[in-house]
Amino acid sequence: MHQPTPANAHAPSPPPQNNGGRRRWFDLHSWVGLKLCLLMGFICLTGTLAVFAAEIDWLLHAQMRVTPSETRASWGQMVAAAQRAHPDWILEGLAAPHASRFAAAAQMRTPGGPRRFVWVDPYSGRVTGDTHWFNAHRLLRNTHRHLMLPVKYGVPLVAALSIPLLLSLLSSFFIYKRWWRGFFSWPRGDRPRRLWGDLHRLFGVWSLWFVALIALTGGWYLVESLGGKAKSPAEIAVPGDGRRAAPADPRAIDRAVTGLQRSWPEFSVGAVQPSPDGQGLLINGQARAWLVRDRANAAGFDLRDGRLLDRQDGRALNLHQRIAEMADPLHFGSFGGWPVRLLWFLFGAALTTLSFTGVYLYGLRVADALRSARRRNTP
């Protein structure tokens, strides 16, 4: 789900009028929050939901749900099942199950062109059904990443929100003196403005690290969208000219996977991608390199004779490439299983709350000022 999930940071009550520097930071913080709160809140909300997009699809589509078993189907068996179920579709790749109760996802292209997901039970090796390619995950990803706009316009627009997000974060340190005392300050509920102000500050101080993380990764996406993109990890050439479609040999796939895991014991297969004509195979996944996407670790095979053509270890990436590969896992919390993703979801929800409580506080201040002015003008 390549884009920032921004939100307001922590705005307290207006500072004293005689503190000019602090007042200017407060005005900047308020202006950023007021002008961009709806857009920031929406981006933050879609990013938060995208953390559990796979689980949302799992709830919506029975085809994705399986019952765990002690037996496991091999990668070749799962590929064969998808190819048998739809012999006239082209298999573009088969991804490992998201979790133990998830089916493996085979992305296939239909004769008419549109893609569909074919779901394969990783325990029995049987196809459980197929679903449209444009699912909840895709909806949330595209909305969060580029607002459904053309990518060349939408990505820079969303990523540019990392700048006001960073300004909100920095300004909060100047506004909220001795902010570290706010970690355990329980909100006071004697009146709405005080209650929401205290909640805003409480969520803000606990979210400081997360705001910084989202702002920095969002800033990286902005750099990428403006031409600073890192060179992709070396692409491994596999045989096949793509002019004809043919099913891949399941036994050759199993031999390739077995051979790779024997020579690279740390490697965990994340996906297999047979070439359209079935002659080559690309395997990617996770190994010793920490905080990288699956594509950073890859191996290519010639399925005709089983030769390993090339291998890429994520630890060999240069600094620029490593930063690029780290951005997504850090932005979405996809590097540590459901406990990390739950943490990201909770803090994403806090950032969404910060966005909308900031503008609500502004409205309460305006309302209080109007009431005060009315009382002064009343004889």
C-alpha positions as CSV (number, residue, x, y, z in Angstrom):
1,M,0.0,0.0,0.0
2,H,4.0,3.6,-1.9
3,Q,2.9,6.9,-0.5
4,P,2.7,8.9,2.9
5,T,0.0,8.5,5.5
6,P,0.2,12.0,7.0
7,A,-1.6,13.7,9.8
8,N,-1.5,16.7,12.1
9,A,0.9,16.6,15.0
10,H,0.1,17.9,18.4
11,A,-1.4,21.4,18.7
12,P,-2.0,22.7,22.3
13,S,-3.9,25.8,23.3
14,P,-2.7,29.0,21.8
15,P,0.5,30.3,23.4
16,P,0.8,33.7,25.2
17,Q,0.6,36.7,22.9
18,N,3.9,38.0,24.1
19,N,5.8,34.9,23.0
20,G,6.3,35.9,19.3
21,G,8.4,32.9,18.2
22,R,6.2,30.4,19.8
23,R,3.1,32.1,18.4
24,R,4.5,32.0,14.8
25,W,5.2,28.2,15.2
26,F,1.6,27.8,16.5
27,D,0.2,29.8,13.5
28,L,2.2,27.6,11.1
29,H,1.0,24.4,12.8
30,S,-2.6,25.6,12.7
31,W,-2.5,26.8,9.1
32,V,-1.0,23.5,7.9
33,G,-3.6,21.6,9.9
34,L,-6.6,23.7,8.8
35,K,-5.7,23.8,5.1
36,L,-4.8,20.2,4.6
37,C,-6.7,18.3,7.3
38,L,-9.2,16.7,5.0
39,L,-6.7,15.5,2.5
40,M,-4.2,14.4,5.1
41,G,-6.9,12.6,7.1
42,F,-8.1,10.8,4.0
43,I,-4.6,9.7,3.0
44,C,-3.9,8.6,6.6
45,L,-7.2,6.7,6.8
46,T,-6.6,4.8,3.5
47,G,-3.0,4.0,4.5
48,T,-4.2,2.7,7.9
49,L,-6.8,0.4,6.3
50,A,-4.2,-0.7,3.7
51,V,-2.1,-2.3,6.5
52,F,-4.8,-5.0,6.8
53,A,-6.0,-4.9,3.2
54,A,-5.3,-8.6,2.8
55,E,-7.4,-9.4,5.8
56,I,-10.2,-7.3,4.4
57,D,-10.2,-9.2,1.2
58,W,-10.0,-12.5,3.1
59,L,-13.3,-11.5,4.9
60,L,-14.9,-10.5,1.6
61,H,-13.9,-13.5,-0.5
62,A,-14.5,-17.1,0.6
63,Q,-12.1,-18.3,-2.2
64,M,-9.2,-17.0,-0.1
65,R,-10.0,-18.9,3.0
66,V,-8.5,-22.3,3.7
67,T,-8.1,-24.7,6.6
68,P,-4.6,-25.4,7.8
69,S,-3.3,-29.0,7.5
70,E,-0.1,-30.9,8.3
71,T,0.5,-31.6,4.6
72,R,1.7,-29.0,2.2
73,A,1.5,-28.8,-1.6
74,S,4.7,-28.0,-3.5
75,W,5.2,-24.9,-5.6
76,G,5.0,-27.0,-8.7
77,Q,1.7,-28.6,-7.6
78,M,0.1,-25.2,-7.0
79,V,1.3,-23.9,-10.4
80,A,-0.1,-27.0,-12.0
81,A,-3.4,-26.6,-10.3
82,A,-3.8,-23.0,-11.5
83,Q,-2.8,-23.9,-15.0
84,R,-5.2,-26.9,-15.2
85,A,-8.1,-24.8,-13.9
86,H,-7.6,-22.2,-16.6
87,P,-5.6,-23.6,-19.5
88,D,-6.3,-20.6,-21.7
89,W,-5.1,-18.1,-19.1
90,I,-1.5,-17.0,-18.8
91,L,0.1,-17.4,-15.4
92,E,2.1,-14.3,-14.4
93,G,3.1,-15.4,-10.9
94,L,2.2,-17.3,-7.8
95,A,2.6,-15.7,-4.4
96,A,2.9,-17.5,-1.1
97,P,-0.1,-17.4,1.3
98,H,-0.3,-14.2,3.3
99,A,-0.9,-16.3,6.5
100,S,-1.8,-19.8,7.6
101,R,-5.5,-19.5,6.7
102,F,-4.9,-17.8,3.4
103,A,-4.8,-19.4,-0.1
104,A,-1.8,-18.8,-2.4
105,A,-2.5,-16.2,-5.0
106,A,-1.9,-17.0,-8.7
107,Q,-2.1,-13.8,-10.8
108,M,-3.3,-14.8,-14.3
109,R,-4.1,-12.9,-17.5
110,T,-7.3,-13.8,-19.3
111,P,-7.6,-14.1,-23.1
112,G,-9.4,-10.8,-23.1
113,G,-6.6,-9.0,-21.3
114,P,-7.9,-8.4,-17.7
115,R,-6.1,-10.0,-14.8
116,R,-7.7,-12.2,-12.2
117,F,-6.5,-13.9,-9.1
118,V,-6.8,-17.7,-8.9
119,W,-6.7,-19.0,-5.4
120,V,-4.9,-22.3,-4.6
121,D,-5.1,-24.1,-1.3
122,P,-1.5,-24.4,-0.2
123,Y,-2.2,-27.6,1.8
124,S,-4.3,-29.7,-0.7
125,G,-3.0,-28.0,-3.9
126,R,-6.6,-27.5,-5.2
127,V,-8.0,-24.4,-6.7
128,T,-10.6,-22.8,-4.5
129,G,-11.9,-20.2,-7.0
130,D,-10.9,-16.9,-8.6
131,T,-11.7,-13.3,-8.0
132,H,-11.3,-10.0,-9.8
133,W,-7.8,-8.4,-9.8
134,F,-9.2,-5.1,-8.6
135,N,-9.9,-6.0,-5.0
136,A,-10.0,-4.1,-1.7
137,H,-6.2,-4.2,-1.5
138,R,-5.9,-2.7,-4.9
139,L,-8.5,0.0,-4.2
140,L,-6.8,1.0,-0.9
141,R,-3.3,0.9,-2.5
142,N,-4.2,3.0,-5.5
143,T,-6.3,5.5,-3.5
144,H,-3.6,5.9,-0.9
145,R,-0.7,6.0,-3.3
146,H,-2.0,8.4,-6.0
147,L,-5.7,9.1,-5.3
148,M,-6.7,7.2,-8.4
149,L,-5.1,9.9,-10.5
150,P,-2.6,9.2,-13.2
151,V,0.5,8.0,-11.4
152,K,2.8,10.7,-12.7
153,Y,0.6,13.3,-11.1
154,G,-1.0,11.5,-8.1
155,V,2.2,10.1,-6.6
156,P,4.0,13.4,-6.3
157,L,0.9,15.1,-5.0
158,V,0.4,12.6,-2.2
159,A,4.1,12.3,-1.4
160,A,4.4,16.1,-1.2
161,L,2.2,15.9,1.9
162,S,5.3,14.7,3.7
163,I,6.6,18.3,3.8
164,P,3.7,19.8,5.7
165,L,3.6,16.7,7.9
166,L,7.3,17.3,8.8
167,L,6.5,20.9,9.5
168,S,3.7,19.9,11.8
169,L,6.1,17.6,13.6
170,L,8.8,20.2,14.0
171,S,6.5,23.0,15.0
172,S,5.0,20.9,17.8
173,F,8.3,20.8,19.6
174,F,8.3,24.6,19.8
175,I,4.7,24.9,20.7
176,Y,4.5,22.1,23.3
177,K,7.1,23.0,25.9
178,R,8.4,20.0,28.0
179,W,6.4,17.7,25.7
180,W,7.9,14.6,27.3
181,R,5.7,15.2,30.3
182,G,2.7,14.5,28.1
183,F,3.2,10.8,27.8
184,F,1.2,10.1,30.9
185,S,-1.0,13.2,31.2
186,W,-4.6,11.9,31.4
187,P,-7.1,14.1,29.4
188,R,-9.3,16.4,31.4
189,G,-13.0,16.2,30.6
190,D,-14.4,19.4,32.2
191,R,-15.1,21.0,28.8
192,P,-14.9,19.9,25.2
193,R,-12.0,22.1,24.1
194,R,-9.8,21.0,27.0
195,L,-10.7,17.3,26.5
196,W,-10.0,17.3,22.8
197,G,-6.9,19.4,23.2
198,D,-5.5,17.0,25.8
199,L,-6.4,14.0,23.6
200,H,-4.6,15.7,20.6
201,R,-1.5,16.2,22.7
202,L,-1.6,12.7,24.2
203,F,-1.9,11.0,20.7
204,G,0.7,13.4,19.4
205,V,3.5,12.7,21.9
206,W,3.0,8.9,21.6
207,S,3.0,9.2,17.8
208,L,6.2,11.3,17.5
209,W,8.3,8.4,16.2
210,F,5.6,7.2,13.9
211,V,5.0,10.7,12.4
212,A,8.7,11.0,11.8
213,L,8.9,7.6,10.1
214,I,5.9,8.3,7.8
215,A,7.2,11.8,7.0
216,L,10.7,10.4,6.1
217,T,9.4,7.5,4.0
218,G,6.9,9.8,2.3
219,G,9.7,12.2,1.6
220,W,11.6,9.4,0.0
221,Y,8.6,8.6,-2.3
222,L,8.6,12.3,-3.3
223,V,12.3,12.1,-4.2
224,E,11.6,9.0,-6.3
225,S,8.7,10.6,-8.1
226,L,10.8,13.6,-9.0
227,G,13.6,11.5,-10.6
228,G,15.7,10.3,-7.7
229,K,14.6,6.7,-7.9
230,A,17.2,4.1,-7.2
231,K,18.3,1.8,-9.9
232,S,16.3,-1.4,-9.6
233,P,18.0,-4.5,-8.3
234,A,19.7,-6.3,-11.3
235,E,17.1,-8.0,-13.4
236,I,17.8,-11.7,-14.0
237,A,17.3,-12.7,-17.6
238,V,15.4,-15.9,-18.0
239,P,14.8,-17.7,-21.3
240,G,11.6,-17.2,-23.3
241,D,10.7,-14.6,-25.9
242,G,7.1,-14.2,-24.7
243,R,5.7,-14.7,-28.2
244,R,3.8,-17.8,-27.3
245,A,2.1,-19.1,-24.2
246,A,2.7,-22.5,-22.8
247,P,2.3,-24.0,-19.3
248,A,5.4,-24.4,-17.1
249,D,6.6,-27.9,-16.1
250,P,5.6,-28.4,-12.4
251,R,8.3,-30.9,-11.8
252,A,10.9,-28.6,-13.2
253,I,9.7,-25.9,-10.9
254,D,9.9,-28.2,-7.9
255,R,13.5,-29.2,-8.8
256,A,14.4,-25.5,-9.2
257,V,12.9,-24.6,-5.8
258,T,14.5,-27.6,-4.1
259,G,17.9,-26.9,-5.6
260,L,17.8,-23.2,-4.6
261,Q,16.9,-24.0,-1.0
262,R,19.6,-26.6,-0.8
263,S,22.3,-24.1,-2.0
264,W,20.7,-21.1,-0.2
265,P,19.3,-22.5,3.1
266,E,18.4,-19.0,4.4
267,F,16.1,-18.3,1.4
268,S,12.4,-18.4,2.0
269,V,10.4,-18.4,-1.3
270,G,7.9,-15.6,-1.6
271,A,6.8,-16.1,-5.2
272,V,7.5,-17.9,-8.4
273,Q,7.1,-16.4,-11.8
274,P,7.3,-18.7,-14.8
275,S,8.0,-17.1,-18.2
276,P,4.9,-17.0,-20.4
277,D,6.2,-19.8,-22.6
278,G,7.2,-21.9,-19.6
279,Q,10.9,-22.0,-20.4
280,G,12.3,-19.9,-17.5
281,L,11.5,-19.3,-13.9
282,L,12.2,-16.3,-11.5
283,I,12.0,-17.0,-7.8
284,N,12.1,-14.2,-5.2
285,G,11.7,-14.0,-1.4
286,Q,13.4,-13.3,1.8
287,A,16.9,-14.2,3.0
288,R,19.4,-12.6,5.4
289,A,18.9,-9.0,4.2
290,W,16.7,-7.2,6.6
291,L,13.9,-4.7,5.7
292,V,13.9,-5.4,1.9
293,R,11.1,-6.3,-0.5
294,D,11.0,-9.8,-1.8
295,R,12.4,-8.7,-5.2
296,A,15.7,-7.9,-3.5
297,N,16.5,-11.6,-3.2
298,A,16.0,-13.5,-6.4
299,A,17.2,-16.4,-8.5
300,G,16.6,-17.3,-12.2
301,F,16.4,-20.7,-13.7
302,D,16.3,-22.3,-17.1
303,L,13.5,-24.8,-16.7
304,R,14.5,-26.8,-19.8
305,D,17.7,-28.1,-18.2
306,G,17.3,-26.9,-14.6
307,R,20.4,-24.6,-14.7
308,L,20.6,-21.8,-12.1
309,L,21.3,-18.7,-14.4
310,D,21.9,-16.1,-11.7
311,R,21.3,-15.2,-8.1
312,Q,20.9,-11.9,-6.3
313,D,21.4,-11.4,-2.6
314,G,19.7,-8.4,-1.0
315,R,22.8,-7.8,1.1
316,A,24.7,-6.8,-2.1
317,L,22.6,-3.7,-2.8
318,N,24.2,-0.3,-2.6
319,L,23.1,2.3,-0.1
320,H,20.7,4.0,-2.6
321,Q,19.0,0.7,-3.5
322,R,18.8,-0.4,0.1
323,I,17.0,2.8,1.1
324,A,14.5,2.3,-1.7
325,E,13.9,-1.3,-0.7
326,M,13.4,-0.3,3.0
327,A,10.8,2.4,2.3
328,D,7.8,0.1,1.8
329,P,8.4,-2.3,4.7
330,L,8.9,0.6,7.1
331,H,6.0,2.6,5.7
332,F,3.5,-0.2,6.0
333,G,4.9,-2.3,8.7
334,S,5.1,-5.4,6.5
335,F,8.4,-6.7,7.9
336,G,7.4,-8.3,11.2
337,G,4.1,-10.2,10.9
338,W,0.8,-9.3,12.4
339,P,2.1,-7.9,15.7
340,V,4.0,-5.2,13.8
341,R,1.2,-4.5,11.4
342,L,-1.2,-4.2,14.3
343,L,1.1,-1.6,15.8
344,W,1.2,0.3,12.5
345,F,-2.6,0.1,12.3
346,L,-3.1,1.5,15.8
347,F,-0.7,4.4,15.2
348,G,-2.1,5.0,11.8
349,A,-5.5,5.4,13.5
350,A,-3.9,7.8,15.9
351,L,-2.6,9.9,13.0
352,T,-6.0,10.0,11.4
353,T,-7.5,11.1,14.7
354,L,-4.8,13.8,15.0
355,S,-5.7,15.2,11.5
356,F,-9.4,15.6,12.4
357,T,-9.1,16.7,16.0
358,G,-6.7,19.4,15.0
359,V,-9.3,21.1,12.8
360,Y,-12.0,20.5,15.4
361,L,-9.9,22.3,18.0
362,Y,-9.5,25.2,15.6
363,G,-13.2,25.4,15.2
364,L,-13.7,25.3,19.0
365,R,-11.2,28.2,19.4
366,V,-13.0,30.2,16.7
367,A,-16.3,29.6,18.4
368,D,-15.0,30.6,21.8
369,A,-13.5,33.8,20.3
370,L,-16.8,34.7,18.7
371,R,-18.7,34.1,22.0
372,S,-16.2,36.2,23.9
373,A,-16.5,39.0,21.3
374,R,-20.3,38.8,21.5
375,R,-20.2,39.1,25.3
376,R,-17.9,42.1,25.1
377,N,-20.2,43.9,22.7
378,T,-23.3,43.2,24.7
379,P,-24.2,46.2,26.8
